[in-house]
Amino acid sequence: RHIVLRDDVELWGRADHWASPLETLARGAGDCEDYAIAKYFTLLAAGTPLGRLRLVYVMAQIGGPQGPSQPHMVLA
């Protein structure tokens, strides 16, 4: 609830930046990679075994099979 969704161009002035959790918290904003990275380190610190955490990069179809592709990252 404390991190607002913003794209990298707006936050960092470039198309792609994978922020550290501290950068994300300091800005109070981030994109999908920043959320996934912050979740990864939070769960790791909470004791989740390393082997159970995976950052997954996908190309999401927006609006269905004929829609445009958009890069997206999640934590699995």
C-alpha positions in Angstrom: 0.0 0.0 0.0 3.0 2.3 0.3 4.4 1.8 -3.1 2.7 3.5 -6.1 2.8 1.9 -9.5 5.0 4.1 -11.8 6.9 3.2 -15.0 10.7 3.5 -15.2 10.7 6.4 -17.6 8.8 8.5 -15.1 10.9 7.4 -12.1 14.4 6.9 -13.5 14.3 8.7 -16.9 15.1 5.5 -18.8 13.1 2.6 -20.3 14.2 -0.1 -17.8 15.7 0.0 -14.3 15.5 -2.8 -11.9 15.4 -1.0 -8.5 16.7 -2.4 -5.3 14.1 -2.7 -2.5 15.7 0.3 -0.8 15.4 2.4 -4.0 11.8 1.4 -4.4 11.0 2.4 -0.8 12.9 5.6 -1.0 10.9 6.7 -4.1 7.6 5.3 -2.8 7.0 4.0 -6.3 8.0 1.3 -8.7 7.0 -1.0 -11.6 6.3 -4.7 -11.7 10.0 -5.7 -11.5 10.5 -3.5 -8.5 7.5 -5.1 -6.7 8.7 -8.6 -7.6 12.3 -7.9 -6.4 11.0 -6.3 -3.1 8.8 -9.4 -2.5 11.7 -11.7 -3.2 14.0 -10.2 -0.6 11.1 -9.7 1.9 10.2 -13.4 1.7 13.8 -14.5 1.8 14.4 -12.4 5.0 11.2 -14.0 6.5 12.8 -17.4 6.1 11.4 -18.7 2.8 13.9 -21.1 1.3 15.8 -19.7 -1.6 14.9 -22.7 -3.8 11.2 -21.8 -3.5 11.5 -18.3 -5.0 11.7 -17.5 -8.7 11.5 -14.2 -10.5 9.5 -14.9 -13.7 9.7 -12.6 -16.7 6.8 -13.0 -19.2 5.3 -11.3 -22.2 1.7 -10.6 -21.2 -0.9 -10.3 -24.0 -3.0 -7.2 -23.2 -6.6 -7.5 -24.1 -6.5 -11.1 -25.4 -4.6 -13.1 -28.0 -4.6 -10.4 -30.6 -3.6 -7.6 -28.2 -0.2 -6.1 -27.9 2.5 -7.8 -25.8 3.9 -6.1 -22.7 6.8 -7.3 -20.6 5.9 -8.2 -17.0 7.6 -9.7 -14.0 6.2 -11.7 -11.1 7.5 -13.6 -8.2 6.6 -17.3 -8.3 
